[in-house]
Amino acid sequence: MTTPKLIQPENHPAGWTYHLSHTDLDGYGAQFMLKAAGIKTYCFNSDYRDIPLAIDRIVEQIIERGEPASLLMTDLNLTLDQAEQIDKRIKKLKVPTTLQLLDHHATGADCAAKFDWYYLDTERCATKLAFESVADLMPEAQRTQYALRADFVDMGDRWLKDEPLFRKALYLLGLVMQDDHLAPPLADLKRSYRFHLIEQFFQAHERGENLEVIERSLYDLRKNFLEGQIEAADLNNPELPLNDKFHLLAASVLDETTVPMVEIDGVKTGIFYNWPHDVWRGVIMDMMESRKIMDMAISVRGNGKLSLRANPGVDAGAISAKYFRGGGHPGAAGGELRDNRLRDLDHAVSCIRQTINPAPPIATAKLGSMITIQPARKGAQKNDKPK
């Protein structure tokens, strides 16, 4: 089968492609291919569950910018209902927008049969499909190089165990997906980091380095990403673990647009939702102590459980005991919210605000003893004569 060429914004060479892809190596690999071809893209990543939310964000940006656009989806197996909803939304847009999906999951057959923008090929992974859609835009030498890179991802993603490079491909898959110690809200930075790892891995592979050599050099591969992004003194501090150096980078770019702040008894408090605990702990140390962005931090889990950390002079234990049915030390405490099924960050912040400043109860009529006037019984005689 011949992969269709990338559909770019119609009659608008300066327009942008909005590229929504999956959250694994194949999803990022497809975006890596478009980047290599020089396509101007706004990248988004989503698992299957969050596709509608990602589409909402993309549509909002397309409307806000008001320029002809193209929406490309890769490595996302839509349900028929999802495909129908996306098709309707794009057709209703007043901003000219083309739609294209490159998929390799056999379960997408129903969608592919119904929509001409849904291209399905089960014999090639999304990274390979994305490469082939833009290959003509690459110089010949680059095209040859990236064809081999796309084949490499294909081995791991489609589990081609008989290929000699299968285990090496699986290693790259795991490398891209492992915890990178960057904060969850920093999607663009996390994507850039993954692109960095993919590129550095391929360069080492193309130099003929085996997995043992690549694994031994992983520390340097990761550290190189931080060059120019944190202070040189911190980057080269031998007493500072590499994870903490990534935490410094995250703390340097986080602000109130990514971390909502709530005043709790006059204490400026940052709210963090479903962060890995070690990342949260490392990032807030710099945000609280060095950058003075806040004086207390609360980590909220989806089940309503809380972890609190505070600067000197703030008693996190007392605050938790007062509001969150918990307690602990002045600098570190735990607690919980009454709502144990939180949906997202906005829901968590709303619950915290309601907890520390509950809405006044709605006034109701006080019920007491009341005289009830019973209607006259049928057939009763009315007596108006005075006694």
DRENDO-1510 file (C-alpha; in Angstrom, 1 decimal, always signed):
<recs>
REC; n; res; u; v; w
REC; 1; MET; +0.0; +0.0; +0.0 .
REC; 2; THR; +1.1; +3.5; -0.7 .
REC; 3; THR; +1.0; +5.9; +2.2 .
REC; 4; PRO; -0.8; +9.2; +1.4 .
REC; 5; LYS; +1.3; +12.3; +1.5 .
REC; 6; LEU; +1.0; +14.7; +4.4 .
REC; 7; ILE; -1.9; +17.1; +3.9 .
REC; 8; GLN; -0.7; +20.6; +4.7 .
REC; 9; PRO; -2.8; +23.7; +5.3 .
REC; 10; GLU; -4.7; +24.3; +2.1 .
REC; 11; ASN; -3.4; +27.3; +0.0 .
REC; 12; HIS; -1.5; +28.6; +3.0 .
REC; 13; PRO; +2.2; +27.7; +3.0 .
REC; 14; ALA; +2.8; +29.5; +6.2 .
REC; 15; GLY; +0.1; +27.6; +8.0 .
REC; 16; TRP; +0.7; +25.0; +10.7 .
REC; 17; THR; +0.0; +21.4; +11.2 .
REC; 18; TYR; -1.6; +20.4; +14.5 .
REC; 19; HIS; -0.2; +16.9; +15.2 .
REC; 20; LEU; -1.9; +14.7; +17.8 .
REC; 21; SER; -0.1; +11.5; +18.5 .
REC; 22; HIS; +0.1; +8.7; +21.1 .
REC; 23; THR; +2.3; +8.7; +24.2 .
REC; 24; ASP; +4.7; +5.9; +23.4 .
REC; 25; LEU; +7.8; +5.6; +21.2 .
REC; 26; ASP; +5.7; +5.1; +18.1 .
REC; 27; GLY; +3.6; +8.2; +18.9 .
REC; 28; TYR; +6.6; +10.4; +19.6 .
REC; 29; GLY; +8.5; +8.8; +16.7 .
REC; 30; ALA; +5.8; +9.9; +14.2 .
REC; 31; GLN; +6.3; +13.5; +15.5 .
REC; 32; PHE; +10.0; +13.1; +15.3 .
REC; 33; MET; +9.7; +12.3; +11.6 .
REC; 34; LEU; +7.7; +15.4; +10.8 .
REC; 35; LYS; +10.1; +17.6; +12.7 .
REC; 36; ALA; +13.1; +16.1; +10.8 .
REC; 37; ALA; +11.3; +17.0; +7.5 .
REC; 38; GLY; +10.9; +20.6; +8.6 .
REC; 39; ILE; +7.1; +20.6; +9.0 .
REC; 40; LYS; +5.8; +23.4; +11.1 .
REC; 41; THR; +3.8; +21.7; +13.8 .
REC; 42; TYR; +2.1; +22.2; +17.1 .
REC; 43; CYS; +2.5; +18.9; +18.8 .
REC; 44; PHE; +0.1; +17.3; +21.2 .
REC; 45; ASN; +0.2; +13.8; +22.8 .
REC; 46; SER; -2.7; +11.8; +24.3 .
REC; 47; ASP; -3.6; +8.3; +25.4 .
REC; 48; TYR; -6.8; +6.9; +24.0 .
REC; 49; ARG; -8.9; +7.9; +27.0 .
REC; 50; ASP; -8.0; +11.6; +26.7 .
REC; 51; ILE; -8.4; +12.0; +22.9 .
REC; 52; PRO; -11.6; +14.2; +23.3 .
REC; 53; LEU; -9.8; +16.6; +25.7 .
REC; 54; ALA; -6.9; +16.9; +23.3 .
REC; 55; ILE; -9.2; +17.6; +20.4 .
REC; 56; ASP; -10.9; +20.3; +22.4 .
REC; 57; ARG; -7.5; +22.0; +23.1 .
REC; 58; ILE; -6.5; +21.8; +19.4 .
REC; 59; VAL; -9.8; +23.2; +18.1 .
REC; 60; GLU; -9.6; +26.1; +20.6 .
REC; 61; GLN; -6.1; +27.0; +19.3 .
REC; 62; ILE; -7.2; +26.7; +15.6 .
REC; 63; ILE; -10.1; +29.1; +16.3 .
REC; 64; GLU; -7.9; +31.5; +18.3 .
REC; 65; ARG; -5.3; +31.7; +15.6 .
REC; 66; GLY; -7.9; +31.9; +12.8 .
REC; 67; GLU; -5.4; +30.6; +10.1 .
REC; 68; PRO; -6.0; +27.7; +7.7 .
REC; 69; ALA; -4.7; +24.5; +9.5 .
REC; 70; SER; -4.4; +20.8; +9.1 .
REC; 71; LEU; -5.0; +18.3; +11.9 .
REC; 72; LEU; -2.9; +15.2; +11.7 .
REC; 73; MET; -3.5; +12.2; +14.1 .
REC; 74; THR; -1.0; +9.3; +14.3 .
REC; 75; ASP; -0.9; +6.1; +16.3 .
REC; 76; LEU; -4.4; +6.7; +17.7 .
REC; 77; ASN; -7.0; +4.1; +17.2 .
REC; 78; LEU; -10.3; +5.9; +17.3 .
REC; 79; THR; -13.7; +4.4; +18.2 .
REC; 80; LEU; -16.4; +4.9; +15.6 .
REC; 81; ASP; -18.1; +7.4; +17.9 .
REC; 82; GLN; -14.9; +9.4; +18.4 .
REC; 83; ALA; -14.3; +9.5; +14.7 .
REC; 84; GLU; -17.8; +10.7; +14.0 .
REC; 85; GLN; -17.5; +13.5; +16.6 .
REC; 86; ILE; -14.2; +14.7; +15.3 .
REC; 87; ASP; -15.5; +14.6; +11.7 .
REC; 88; LYS; -18.4; +16.8; +12.7 .
REC; 89; ARG; -16.3; +19.3; +14.7 .
REC; 90; ILE; -13.8; +19.8; +11.9 .
REC; 91; LYS; -16.5; +20.2; +9.3 .
REC; 92; LYS; -18.3; +22.9; +11.4 .
REC; 93; LEU; -15.1; +24.9; +11.9 .
REC; 94; LYS; -15.2; +28.3; +10.2 .
REC; 95; VAL; -11.4; +28.2; +9.9 .
REC; 96; PRO; -10.5; +26.0; +6.9 .
REC; 97; THR; -9.0; +22.8; +8.4 .
REC; 98; THR; -8.1; +19.5; +6.8 .
REC; 99; LEU; -8.2; +16.2; +8.6 .
REC; 100; GLN; -5.9; +13.2; +8.3 .
REC; 101; LEU; -5.2; +10.1; +10.4 .
REC; 102; LEU; -2.4; +7.5; +9.9 .
REC; 103; ASP; -3.1; +4.4; +11.9 .
REC; 104; HIS; -1.9; +0.8; +12.0 .
REC; 105; HIS; -4.3; -0.8; +14.5 .
REC; 106; ALA; -6.5; -3.5; +13.0 .
REC; 107; THR; -9.4; -2.4; +15.3 .
REC; 108; GLY; -9.6; +0.8; +13.3 .
REC; 109; ALA; -11.1; -1.0; +10.3 .
REC; 110; ASP; -14.7; +0.3; +10.8 .
REC; 111; CYS; -13.5; +3.9; +11.0 .
REC; 112; ALA; -11.3; +3.5; +7.9 .
REC; 113; ALA; -14.2; +2.1; +6.0 .
REC; 114; LYS; -16.4; +5.1; +6.8 .
REC; 115; PHE; -14.1; +8.1; +6.6 .
REC; 116; ASP; -11.7; +8.8; +3.8 .
REC; 117; TRP; -9.4; +10.8; +6.1 .
REC; 118; TYR; -8.8; +7.7; +8.2 .
REC; 119; TYR; -5.9; +5.8; +6.6 .
REC; 120; LEU; -5.2; +2.3; +7.9 .
REC; 121; ASP; -2.2; +0.1; +7.2 .
REC; 122; THR; -1.5; -2.8; +9.7 .
REC; 123; GLU; +1.8; -3.6; +8.1 .
REC; 124; ARG; +3.6; -0.4; +9.1 .
REC; 125; CYS; +3.8; +1.4; +12.5 .
REC; 126; ALA; +2.8; +5.0; +12.8 .
REC; 127; THR; +6.4; +6.2; +12.8 .
REC; 128; LYS; +7.0; +4.5; +9.4 .
REC; 129; LEU; +3.7; +5.9; +8.0 .
REC; 130; ALA; +4.6; +9.4; +9.1 .
REC; 131; PHE; +8.0; +9.1; +7.6 .
REC; 132; GLU; +6.6; +7.9; +4.3 .
REC; 133; SER; +4.1; +10.8; +4.3 .
REC; 134; VAL; +6.9; +13.4; +4.3 .
REC; 135; ALA; +9.8; +11.5; +2.8 .
REC; 136; ASP; +9.7; +13.4; -0.5 .
REC; 137; LEU; +10.4; +16.6; +1.5 .
REC; 138; MET; +13.8; +15.3; +2.7 .
REC; 139; PRO; +17.1; +15.4; +0.8 .
REC; 140; GLU; +18.1; +12.0; -0.5 .
REC; 141; ALA; +20.8; +11.3; +2.1 .
REC; 142; GLN; +18.5; +12.2; +5.0 .
REC; 143; ARG; +15.6; +10.2; +3.4 .
REC; 144; THR; +17.8; +7.1; +3.4 .
REC; 145; GLN; +18.9; +7.6; +7.0 .
REC; 146; TYR; +15.4; +8.2; +8.3 .
REC; 147; ALA; +13.9; +5.3; +6.4 .
REC; 148; LEU; +16.3; +3.0; +8.4 .
REC; 149; ARG; +15.3; +4.8; +11.7 .
REC; 150; ALA; +11.6; +4.3; +10.9 .
REC; 151; ASP; +12.2; +0.6; +10.2 .
REC; 152; PHE; +14.0; +0.4; +13.6 .
REC; 153; VAL; +11.0; +1.7; +15.5 .
REC; 154; ASP; +8.7; -0.6; +13.5 .
REC; 155; MET; +10.6; -3.7; +14.8 .
REC; 156; GLY; +9.9; -2.8; +18.4 .
REC; 157; ASP; +6.4; -1.4; +18.0 .
REC; 158; ARG; +5.0; -4.3; +16.0 .
REC; 159; TRP; +7.0; -6.9; +18.0 .
REC; 160; LEU; +9.0; -8.3; +15.1 .
REC; 161; LYS; +10.9; -10.7; +17.3 .
REC; 162; ASP; +12.8; -12.4; +14.5 .
REC; 163; GLU; +14.5; -9.2; +13.4 .
REC; 164; PRO; +18.2; -9.1; +14.6 .
REC; 165; LEU; +17.8; -5.6; +16.1 .
REC; 166; PHE; +14.6; -6.4; +17.9 .
REC; 167; ARG; +16.0; -6.2; +21.5 .
REC; 168; LYS; +17.8; -3.0; +20.7 .
REC; 169; ALA; +14.6; -1.5; +19.4 .
REC; 170; LEU; +12.8; -2.6; +22.6 .
REC; 171; TYR; +15.5; -0.8; +24.6 .
REC; 172; LEU; +14.8; +2.5; +22.8 .
REC; 173; LEU; +11.1; +2.0; +23.5 .
REC; 174; GLY; +11.8; +1.6; +27.2 .
REC; 175; LEU; +14.2; +4.5; +27.2 .
REC; 176; VAL; +11.7; +6.9; +25.8 .
REC; 177; MET; +9.0; +5.8; +28.2 .
REC; 178; GLN; +10.9; +5.8; +31.4 .
REC; 179; ASP; +10.4; +8.5; +34.0 .
REC; 180; ASP; +12.4; +11.5; +33.0 .
REC; 181; HIS; +11.9; +13.5; +36.2 .
REC; 182; LEU; +10.3; +16.5; +34.4 .
REC; 183; ALA; +7.1; +17.9; +35.8 .
REC; 184; PRO; +3.8; +16.6; +34.3 .
REC; 185; PRO; +2.5; +20.0; +33.1 .
REC; 186; LEU; +5.6; +20.5; +30.9 .
REC; 187; ALA; +4.4; +18.5; +27.9 .
REC; 188; ASP; +6.4; +20.5; +25.4 .
REC; 189; LEU; +9.6; +20.2; +27.4 .
REC; 190; LYS; +9.1; +16.5; +28.0 .
REC; 191; ARG; +8.6; +16.0; +24.3 .
REC; 192; SER; +11.8; +17.8; +23.5 .
REC; 193; TYR; +13.6; +15.6; +26.0 .
REC; 194; ARG; +12.3; +12.5; +24.3 .
REC; 195; PHE; +13.3; +13.8; +20.9 .
REC; 196; HIS; +16.7; +14.4; +22.3 .
REC; 197; LEU; +17.0; +10.8; +23.6 .
REC; 198; ILE; +15.7; +9.4; +20.3 .
REC; 199; GLU; +18.2; +11.4; +18.3 .
REC; 200; GLN; +21.2; +10.6; +20.6 .
REC; 201; PHE; +20.3; +6.9; +20.6 .
REC; 202; PHE; +20.1; +6.8; +16.8 .
REC; 203; GLN; +23.5; +8.6; +16.5 .
REC; 204; ALA; +25.1; +6.0; +18.8 .
REC; 205; HIS; +23.5; +3.1; +17.0 .
REC; 206; GLU; +24.6; +4.5; +13.6 .
REC; 207; ARG; +28.2; +4.8; +14.9 .
REC; 208; GLY; +28.0; +1.0; +15.5 .
REC; 209; GLU; +27.8; +1.2; +19.3 .
REC; 210; ASN; +26.2; -1.8; +21.0 .
REC; 211; LEU; +23.6; -1.7; +23.8 .
REC; 212; GLU; +26.2; -2.1; +26.6 .
REC; 213; VAL; +28.1; +1.0; +25.4 .
REC; 214; ILE; +24.9; +3.0; +24.9 .
REC; 215; GLU; +23.6; +2.0; +28.3 .
REC; 216; ARG; +26.9; +3.1; +29.9 .
REC; 217; SER; +26.7; +6.5; +28.2 .
REC; 218; LEU; +23.1; +7.1; +29.2 .
REC; 219; TYR; +24.0; +9.4; +32.1 .
REC; 220; ASP; +25.9; +11.7; +29.6 .
REC; 221; LEU; +23.0; +11.5; +27.1 .
REC; 222; ARG; +20.5; +12.7; +29.7 .
REC; 223; LYS; +22.9; +15.3; +31.1 .
REC; 224; ASN; +23.6; +16.8; +27.7 .
REC; 225; PHE; +19.9; +17.8; +27.4 .
REC; 226; LEU; +20.3; +20.2; +30.3 .
REC; 227; GLU; +23.2; +22.2; +28.8 .
REC; 228; GLY; +22.2; +25.8; +28.5 .
REC; 229; GLN; +19.0; +25.2; +30.3 .
REC; 230; ILE; +20.2; +25.4; +33.9 .
REC; 231; GLU; +23.1; +27.2; +35.5 .
REC; 232; ALA; +26.5; +25.7; +34.6 .
REC; 233; ALA; +27.4; +25.5; +38.3 .
REC; 234; ASP; +24.4; +23.3; +38.9 .
REC; 235; LEU; +24.9; +21.3; +35.8 .
REC; 236; ASN; +28.5; +20.4; +36.7 .
REC; 237; ASN; +28.0; +20.1; +40.5 .
REC; 238; PRO; +29.2; +16.5; +41.3 .
REC; 239; GLU; +27.2; +16.5; +44.5 .
REC; 240; LEU; +23.9; +17.2; +42.8 .
REC; 241; PRO; +22.1; +14.0; +41.5 .
REC; 242; LEU; +21.1; +14.2; +37.9 .
REC; 243; ASN; +17.4; +13.9; +38.8 .
REC; 244; ASP; +17.7; +17.0; +41.0 .
REC; 245; LYS; +19.2; +18.8; +38.0 .
REC; 246; PHE; +16.1; +18.0; +36.0 .
REC; 247; HIS; +14.0; +19.2; +38.9 .
REC; 248; LEU; +15.8; +22.5; +38.8 .
REC; 249; LEU; +15.0; +22.9; +35.1 .
REC; 250; ALA; +11.3; +22.1; +35.8 .
REC; 251; ALA; +11.1; +24.6; +38.7 .
REC; 252; SER; +12.7; +27.3; +36.5 .
REC; 253; VAL; +9.8; +27.2; +34.0 .
REC; 254; LEU; +6.9; +26.5; +36.2 .
REC; 255; ASP; +4.8; +29.5; +37.4 .
REC; 256; GLU; +1.2; +30.3; +38.3 .
REC; 257; THR; +0.0; +29.5; +34.8 .
REC; 258; THR; +0.9; +25.8; +35.4 .
REC; 259; VAL; +0.7; +25.6; +39.2 .
REC; 260; PRO; -2.4; +27.2; +40.6 .
REC; 261; MET; -2.0; +29.1; +43.9 .
REC; 262; VAL; -4.5; +29.1; +46.8 .
REC; 263; GLU; -4.3; +31.3; +49.9 .
REC; 264; ILE; -4.8; +29.1; +53.0 .
REC; 265; ASP; -4.8; +31.2; +56.2 .
REC; 266; GLY; -2.6; +33.7; +54.5 .
REC; 267; VAL; -0.1; +31.1; +53.2 .
REC; 268; LYS; +0.5; +31.1; +49.5 .
REC; 269; THR; +0.1; +27.4; +48.5 .
REC; 270; GLY; +0.8; +25.6; +45.2 .
REC; 271; ILE; -1.5; +22.8; +44.2 .
REC; 272; PHE; +0.0; +19.8; +42.3 .
REC; 273; TYR; -2.3; +17.1; +41.0 .
REC; 274; ASN; -1.1; +13.4; +40.5 .
REC; 275; TRP; +2.6; +14.2; +40.2 .
REC; 276; PRO; +5.1; +11.4; +40.8 .
REC; 277; HIS; +6.1; +11.9; +44.4 .
REC; 278; ASP; +9.9; +12.1; +43.9 .
REC; 279; VAL; +9.4; +14.7; +41.0 .
REC; 280; TRP; +7.0; +16.7; +43.2 .
REC; 281; ARG; +9.4; +16.7; +46.2 .
REC; 282; GLY; +12.4; +17.7; +44.1 .
REC; 283; VAL; +10.6; +20.5; +42.2 .
REC; 284; ILE; +8.9; +22.1; +45.2 .
REC; 285; MET; +12.2; +22.3; +47.1 .
REC; 286; ASP; +13.5; +24.8; +44.5 .
REC; 287; MET; +10.2; +26.6; +44.0 .
REC; 288; MET; +9.7; +27.1; +47.7 .
REC; 289; GLU; +13.2; +27.6; +49.1 .
REC; 290; SER; +15.2; +29.2; +46.3 .
REC; 291; ARG; +12.6; +30.9; +44.1 .
REC; 292; LYS; +10.2; +31.9; +46.9 .
REC; 293; ILE; +7.2; +31.2; +44.5 .
REC; 294; MET; +5.2; +29.8; +47.4 .
REC; 295; ASP; +5.4; +28.9; +51.1 .
REC; 296; MET; +3.5; +25.7; +51.0 .
REC; 297; ALA; +2.8; +22.9; +48.5 .
REC; 298; ILE; +0.1; +20.4; +48.4 .
REC; 299; SER; +0.2; +17.2; +46.4 .
REC; 300; VAL; -3.2; +15.8; +45.6 .
REC; 301; ARG; -3.9; +12.3; +44.4 .
REC; 302; GLY; -7.0; +11.3; +42.5 .
REC; 303; ASN; -8.3; +9.5; +45.5 .
REC; 304; GLY; -8.3; +12.8; +47.6 .
REC; 305; LYS; -5.1; +11.9; +49.6 .
REC; 306; LEU; -2.9; +14.9; +50.3 .
REC; 307; SER; +0.8; +15.5; +51.1 .
REC; 308; LEU; +1.8; +18.9; +52.4 .
REC; 309; ARG; +5.2; +20.5; +52.6 .
REC; 310; ALA; +5.9; +24.0; +54.1 .
REC; 311; ASN; +8.7; +26.5; +54.5 .
REC; 312; PRO; +9.9; +27.4; +58.0 .
REC; 313; GLY; +7.4; +29.6; +59.8 .
REC; 314; VAL; +4.4; +27.7; +58.3 .
REC; 315; ASP; +2.8; +24.9; +60.2 .
REC; 316; ALA; +1.6; +22.4; +57.6 .
REC; 317; GLY; +0.6; +19.9; +60.3 .
REC; 318; ALA; -1.7; +22.5; +62.0 .
REC; 319; ILE; -3.2; +23.5; +58.6 .
REC; 320; SER; -3.9; +19.9; +57.7 .
REC; 321; ALA; -5.5; +19.2; +61.1 .
REC; 322; LYS; -7.7; +22.3; +60.7 .
REC; 323; TYR; -8.9; +21.7; +57.2 .
REC; 324; PHE; -7.9; +18.3; +55.8 .
REC; 325; ARG; -8.6; +15.7; +58.6 .
REC; 326; GLY; -4.9; +15.1; +58.9 .
REC; 327; GLY; -1.8; +16.3; +60.7 .
REC; 328; GLY; +1.9; +15.9; +61.0 .
REC; 329; HIS; +5.0; +18.0; +61.4 .
REC; 330; PRO; +5.3; +21.8; +60.8 .
REC; 331; GLY; +7.3; +21.1; +57.6 .
REC; 332; ALA; +5.6; +18.0; +56.4 .
REC; 333; ALA; +2.1; +16.6; +56.9 .
REC; 334; GLY; -0.6; +14.5; +55.3 .
REC; 335; GLY; -4.4; +14.8; +55.0 .
REC; 336; GLU; -7.3; +14.0; +52.8 .
REC; 337; LEU; -10.3; +15.7; +51.0 .
REC; 338; ARG; -13.8; +14.5; +51.5 .
REC; 339; ASP; -14.1; +14.0; +47.7 .
REC; 340; ASN; -12.1; +10.8; +46.8 .
REC; 341; ARG; -12.9; +10.8; +43.1 .
REC; 342; LEU; -11.1; +13.8; +41.7 .
REC; 343; ARG; -11.2; +14.2; +37.9 .
REC; 344; ASP; -8.4; +16.6; +37.3 .
REC; 345; LEU; -6.4; +19.6; +38.6 .
REC; 346; ASP; -9.3; +22.1; +38.4 .
REC; 347; HIS; -11.5; +19.7; +40.3 .
REC; 348; ALA; -8.8; +19.3; +43.0 .
REC; 349; VAL; -8.4; +23.1; +43.4 .
REC; 350; SER; -12.2; +23.6; +43.6 .
REC; 351; CYS; -12.4; +21.0; +46.4 .
REC; 352; ILE; -9.6; +22.6; +48.3 .
REC; 353; ARG; -11.2; +26.1; +48.0 .
REC; 354; GLN; -14.5; +24.7; +49.1 .
REC; 355; THR; -12.9; +23.0; +52.1 .
REC; 356; ILE; -11.1; +26.0; +53.4 .
REC; 357; ASN; -13.9; +28.4; +52.7 .
REC; 358; PRO; -17.2; +26.5; +52.6 .
REC; 359; ALA; -20.2; +28.1; +51.1 .
REC; 360; PRO; -22.7; +29.3; +53.7 .
REC; 361; PRO; -25.7; +27.0; +54.1 .
REC; 362; ILE; -28.9; +27.9; +52.2 .
REC; 363; ALA; -31.5; +29.5; +54.5 .
REC; 364; THR; -34.5; +27.3; +55.1 .
REC; 365; ALA; -37.7; +27.8; +57.0 .
REC; 366; LYS; -37.5; +26.5; +60.5 .
REC; 367; LEU; -40.0; +23.7; +61.1 .
REC; 368; GLY; -41.7; +23.6; +64.5 .
REC; 369; SER; -45.2; +23.0; +66.0 .
REC; 370; MET; -47.8; +24.2; +63.5 .
REC; 371; ILE; -51.5; +24.5; +63.7 .
REC; 372; THR; -53.0; +22.7; +60.8 .
REC; 373; ILE; -56.4; +23.7; +59.6 .
REC; 374; GLN; -58.2; +20.6; +58.5 .
REC; 375; PRO; -60.9; +21.0; +55.8 .
REC; 376; ALA; -64.5; +20.5; +56.8 .
REC; 377; ARG; -65.7; +16.9; +56.6 .
REC; 378; LYS; -68.1; +16.3; +53.7 .
REC; 379; GLY; -71.6; +16.6; +54.9 .
REC; 380; ALA; -70.8; +18.5; +58.1 .
REC; 381; GLN; -73.2; +21.3; +59.1 .
REC; 382; LYS; -71.9; +24.8; +59.5 .
REC; 383; ASN; -73.2; +26.5; +62.7 .
REC; 384; ASP; -73.0; +30.3; +62.7 .
REC; 385; LYS; -75.1; +30.9; +65.8 .
REC; 386; PRO; -73.3; +32.3; +68.8 .
REC; 387; LYS; -73.3; +30.1; +71.9 .
</recs>
